[in-house]
């Protein structure tokens, strides 16, 4: 078993990279968001949809939401030997495609970072549950 030591400043900077990425993504400005991502990064969205650039995720969101933003509650930073994992946890708010507003839609984004750049991202949220509830389906 090895003990991993990472300075607080490097862990903080990884969370700052994730925050900057998310802020650019919410504009949406996928080209600026891409400056925080290493080429070849895999972005896996809900439902297992895979994108290789923030542009793909932004395009996907235009069909799912009229607009959407994140209220970031916290970042959980997990330093590792070869990479740092940063979880962004909070809620989504915005409008569905028909203009109906929503808020309080929980999300968790998991980022893997190496050398100060995002190398993988996984996205989970409650949007599907909320759509089922709108349709009167209790699953």
N, C-alpha and C positions, 0 to 999 in steps of 0.2 A: 504494500500500500504506500502510495506516495502522498506527500502533503503538498498541496498547491498553495503558493502565496502569490497574491496579486495586489498591487498597491490600490488603495482606495481611489487615487486619482485616475488610474486607468479604468477601473470599474465605472467611475462617474463619467468618464469621457465616452465609454461605450453607451451608457444610458443617454448621454447628450446626442450621440450620433443617431440613436433610435428616435429620440424626440424630434430632431431636425428632419429626419426622413418622414416621420408621420405628419409633421407640420406642412412639409412640401406636398405630401400626398393628399392632404385635405384641401388644398387650394382649389383644384388639383393641378399640380405642376410635376408631372412624372419625370420630366427631364432633369429638374433640380433634384428630385428624390433619387434619381439614378446616380447622382454624384456620391451618395452614401453607400452604394451597392457595388460589390466586386463583380466584374463580368462573369457570367456563368452561374449567377445566383438563381436558385429555385424559389419562387414565391408560390406557395400552395394555399389556395383559398378554400373556403367552405365548399363542401361537396367534392373535394379532391381536384379542383380546377388548378392547373399548373401554368404559371407564367414565367417568362425569363427576363422580364423587364417591368418596371412599375407602370409603364404604358398599358400593358395588358390588364393589370388589375384595375386601373382607372377606367378603361373601356368597359370592363365587366360591370363595374359599379354604376355606370350610366344607364344600364338596362335594369338594374335591380332597384335603384333609388333615383328620385328626382334630384336629390342632393343628400349628402350624409357627412357628418363630422363626428369626431371622437371627443368625449370628455375623459381625459386621462386621469385616473385616480392615483395610479402609482406605477413604478417600475420595480420589478424584482430582478436583481442582478446576481448571477451565479457564475463567478469566475472559474475557469477550468485550466487545465494544463495547456491545451492547444487552442481553445476558443472560449469565449464568454457567451453565456446565454442571458438574454434580457427578455423578460416578460413585461409587456405593456398590458395593464388591466384597467378596464373602465366601462363606459357605456357609450352607445351610439345614439345620435339624435339626428333628425332630418325630416325628409318627406318621402313617402312611397311614390312610385311613378304617377299615381292618380292625384297627388297633391295632399294626401292625408298625412298630417304630421305624426311623428312618433318620437319617443324619448325613452331612456331607461333600458335600452336593448343591450344586454351585457355582451362584452367581447373580451377575448384574450388573444393577444398576438405574441408569438414566440419568435425571437430573433437569435440567430447564431452570428457572432462577429469574430473575425480574425484580423489582426493588424489594423484595427480601427474601421473596418468596413463590414457591412452586412453580407454574409455568405449564404444565408437561408432564412426564410420567413414562413411561418405557418399561421393561419388566421382561422379563428373560430368565433361565432356569434350566435345569438338567439333569433336571428331574422326568420328562419324557417318556422320556429315555434310561434312567433308572433303572427305570421301569415296563416298558419293553421288555426290559431285562435280567432282571427278575423273571419274565417270561414266556418266557425262554429265546430271545429274538429278538436276534440280533447284527446290527445294521444299520449 
